[in-house]
Amino acid sequence: GIIGVGFGGFICRQLEQFVQGPNAPNLYWALRGLPRPFIDLTERSEFEDLDIRERAHLLMNRLDRHVAALQCVEALRLYAAAHDGKFPKELSSITEVPVPNDPVMQKQFVYRCTGPNAVLEAPAPKGATERDAIRYELNLKE
């Protein structure tokens, strides 16, 4: 399970790089098709120690959050493609596809649009480090 979480995080980082490439396809539907939770460690009995179980749960949530944030980024790209290359003023303006919520906070990701740039964020959850926060700075080509 923990190895799966680590591998999932590695794949997410590769996807981050891939979607920045020229002519990169939109991966919204591929990400939407992934199971939620992506990896479920809650029923694993191998984690007898409470600290290990808590960390495993945090890592599992971080991976699910990472996948949801990437899907949200792809929803923003879909919106921009359909609206003259402009980001929406707010996430609720996206009606083309369902926009995932932050699965850790159970609410929308934090989003700000400033013209051709946008920021998508998710603060570190309680008991986590800043490494568990997410921040994507999005820039549209002119």
Secondary structure, 3 states (H helix, E strand, C coil): CHHHHHHHHHHHHHHHHHCCCCCCCCCHHHHHCCCCCCCCCCCCCCCCCHHHHHHHHHHHHHHHHHHHHHHHHHHHHHHHHHCCCCCCCCHHHCCCCCCCCECCCCECCEEEEECCEEEEEECCCCCCCHHHCEEEEEECCC
